[in-house]
Amino acid sequence: MAVWIMTTQCERSATYRQKKHWIIKVKKIITSKFDNATKTTSLLKAIWLQYIAISGKIRSIYFSYLDCLSGYSCEYIDRDAGLYWISPGKIEYSGLREFNVNDFKGRVIGGDWDRLEKKFSDLDVYSAMNEVCCSGQSWHKTVFYQRNINRMQKGEVIWGCSSEEDLGQRLESVLKLYFAIKEEGYRTQIDILQGDCRDNRKICDEITISIGRNGDFLFSNCAHRLTIAKLLMLKIIPVIIAVRHPEWIRFVKQLGKSLNEECLVGLPPFTHPDLLALNRKRSTCACNNDLYHLIKNSSAVKIGNVLDISGKLGCLFNKFSNDGFKCFVSGADDGKMKLMSTLKGVENYNYEVIEDMVSSVKKNRFDLVIAIDIFHSYFENPHGFAVLMSFLQNLKTKELYYQNSQYSGADGNNDYAYSDNKVIELILRYTNLAKSECIGCSSGGAPLYKLHL
């Protein structure tokens, strides 16, 4: 039986700390006086713009100081940065609160405003522009138009409009903008104003987004421009970032720390605007290619599932993913697994995260298991050793590759309680694997062992 689902066109989210409508009307009257410039009003306007610029800088310094006290400062994120260029397709959701870039640029604000509950394509403004620009519908017949007329009749100011005549003129300019972008391409406000404007608010009148706790790009302002970009299927557009969620700041700081500790190596370059600075400090891990080629040349498995439980996550599974393997990452460090899970969503990396290492082998069978610089950490306490035993006893695989890069000499001894020989003996005793061989050494001199059926 067919099921009919009714979809509702959503209104845009309320502005965070929204100004009263009477204040907006007063500002509109004052602005119109300034626009009819005389010498006196021109002087007043110049003073007002200077005041706005200075107060904006003071506000930015003040909130940066508060964020430092709250632990929200992050050396990798430039909160005063101007434009970033991203695909409009990456802005899939609207925030549950919209943030005015002039009031909140660079701020860190907590709360549930970043929940992914409202798709941008479900907004009434998107539906209306789609109907008018692409289907030739009249504005008057759209839900967006009727809804805003009703709101203005109640005294609200919508899109800077307080009457039906104002709204009609604004919508006519939006339609002209659609065809201008279609014919001439997308231009930034700086290009449009050509340096003739000293009002920073107009220069910042770009598509505005905020970043949620998981790095999602959430719409915040300039719905008409974003809609046009989506309807015309533009590849990239300029955006300004207003607000970030504190959980996202914590993630970026933790990611930077992991890169410092060389826990994450070998992954493709980051593309998220807030992670670009981290590309400069990433370790190239000289042993990456050595290990990859040693394993690839030795392995009888040419396609299948790869489980990477290495201490240096990302060292190899990205290369195997490019070869067509389905890659999984797991480990005992819950913090690192959460980091990898968030990073997968942010950068759309091609791997699956299994948070519990033991359950991963109970429920799945893997063709290859990569264990670089990991097993020695389980010998440090009884609980860790028990976890390792449970992992090995449940593991079913064709091949396992083991290395401890803390290897300290040709005699096979190292700084841990178990030498390589003892670890290999343990693996063979408790898994389905029967043979072991050293297949070579990485650039650091540590041997790489292959254990197989």
ABEGO torsion letter per residue (X at the ends): XBBBBBBBBBBBBBBBGBBBAAAAAAAAAAAAAAABBBAAAAAAAAAAAAAAAAAAAAAAAAAAAAAAAAGABBAABBAABBBBBBBAAABABBBABBBBAAAABGBBBBEAAABBABBAAABAAAAAAAAAAAAGBBAAABAAAAAAAAAAAAGBBBGGBABAAAAAAAAAAAAAAAAAAAAAEBBBAAAAAGGABABAAAAABBBBBBBBAAGBBBBABGAAAAAAAAAAGBABBBBBBABBBAAAAAAAAAAAAAAAAGABBGBBBBABAAAAAAAAABBAGAAAAAAAAAAAAABABABEBBBBABABBGAAAAAAAAAGBBBBBBEABAAAAAAAAAAAAAAGBBBBBBABAAAAAAABBBABBBBBGAAAAAAABAAAAAAAAAAAAABBBABBBBBBAABAEAAGBBABABBAAAAAAAAAAABABABBBBAEBBAAGBBBBBBBX
